[in-house]
């Protein structure tokens, strides 16, 4: 499979490096409108063809698949043209700017019998795989809450707010771990840059069962946090992506309660046990994602990170934007 990569900004170098390692795959061409970025590609990968015109990739008869790592507002037009020209497509997150755009791309990919996939890289990490195993085998019990913090200082995006930028990672993890269908969202946020693009935001996803998910995102934090708490009725997990080795900790901690009807009060008993640190797979997640894309396209199978998963994330983000603009109003999904 010959692959063309459009966009050699922040994430592009990682994509080129990993796709260059995948069997049955060759990175044939890289496109970026900045000559200085292409010069970097040329220095590290002299065999790769370079262009400032993305159409050279989109219209090439030699290229079978396109990876799009450009600003989100460009995703739809580039992906649509790639699909129309018979190419499999991998889109960086978030998939598109709107639900309508995502649905149109999915319908087009189905008509053309082509793979459309979204790079939700975290689904391929050893930590998330381990968390899913611990949930599926009943170790954690019934999941009660999911609480995510993804905050740092910068990078301010010019076209999307902080939820669209940071939350797709953790929303995709939530949907991978929890099968329940969300009912509604509430979101609040604020822009400190006078451009209407929120740099701090909080999102709550509500369910009709006994479960709730919350996301805290910020570009203006003095510290960088990448943490996730998953609470079950048997045990609780903490995922800290900044930990070099001990990324997951399992807390043998829970509580039980009963109602004292005579005194009209709640009686809660707490249990605190050992902390267990499981070993997780150390393979680079992006390489796993690249292998999944190539193998799924060549073998006509469904990848782990599907276009449908990308669409579900966009539905949440679009509803959260509506909620923010309506001062936290609950938006039914």
C-alpha positions, 0 to 999 in steps of 0.5 A, a space after each residue: 500500500 502506497 500512502 500519502 500524508 497531508 500535513 507535516 505539522 505537530 503530528 505529521 512527523 510521528 505519522 511518517 515515522 510510524 507508517 514507515 515501520 509498517 509492513 506492506 506499506 510505503 510512505 510515498 509522498 508528503 504534502 505541506 504548504 510550508 517549504 521549511 516543513 518539507 525540508 525537514 522531511 527531505 533531510 530524514 526521508 530522502 526517498 519520500 516525494 514532496 509537494 506543496 499541493 495536496 492534490 498531487 496526493 489526492 489525484 495520484 493513481 499510485 497512492 492507495 491511501 491518504 492520512 490527513 493531519 491538517 486543521 479540522 476545518 480542512 478535514 471534510 473537503 480533503 477526505 471527500 476528495 480522497 474518497 471520490 478518487 478511490 483512496 482509503 482515508 485516515 483522519 486525525 481527531 476530531 474527525 470533522 467540524 460537524 456531525 453532518 460532515 462526518 455522516 456524509 464521509 461515512 456514506 461516501 466511504 460505504 458507497 466506494 467500499 473504502 476504509 474511513 478511520 479516525 486516529 484515536 491513538 489512545 485506544 491502542 495504548 497498553 494502558 487503555 487495553 488493560 483497563 478494558 480487560 479489567 472492566 470486561 473480566 469483572 475486576 472493577 465491577 459495575 462502573 459508576 463514574 468516569 472522571 478525566 482531566 486533560 490540562 496544560 499551558 497551551 497550545 491555543 488553537 485558532 479554529 476550535 475550542 479546548 474541548 474539540 482539541 483535547 476531549 476527543 482523546 478521553 471521550 473515545 476512551 470512555 466509549 471504548 470502555 463503557 458500552 452504555 449509550 449517553 443520554 445528554 450533555 451539559 458543558 460550560 466554558 470561557 474564553 479569555 482571548 476575546 475571540 469566542 474560542 473557549 480555553 477552559 471548559 467542563 463537560 458532563 455526559 449524562 446517562 439514564 443508568 447509574 453512571 456519569 462521566 466528566 471531563 475537565 480541559 484547559 489550555 491555561 493550567 500551570 501544570 500538565 495533567 493527563 489523568 483519568 479515574 474510573 470508579 467501579 462498585 468493586 474497585 477503582 482505577 487511576 490512569 496517569 499517562 504522564 507516569 513513565 512506567 506505573 500508568 495504571 493503579 488499581 485501588 481495592 477501595 469501595 463503599 457500601 451503604 444502607 438507610 437508617 429509616 428510624 433516624 432518616 439518615 444514610 449510613 456509609 461503610 468504607 473499605 480501603 485495601 491494597 493498591 495493585 500496579 499491573 504491567 501494561 504493554 509498552 508498544 508505541 500506540 501510534 504504531 499499533 494504530 498505523 498497523 491497524 489502518 493498513 491491515 484493515 484496508 488491505 484485508 477489508 476488516 473493521 479497525 478498532 478505531 472506526 469511523 462510527 466511533 469518530 462520529 459518536 465523538 463529534 456528536 458529543 462535541 457538537 452538543 457540548 458546543 451548543 450547551 456552552 453557548 446556552 450557558 450550560 443548558 442540558 442538550 439531549 442527544 
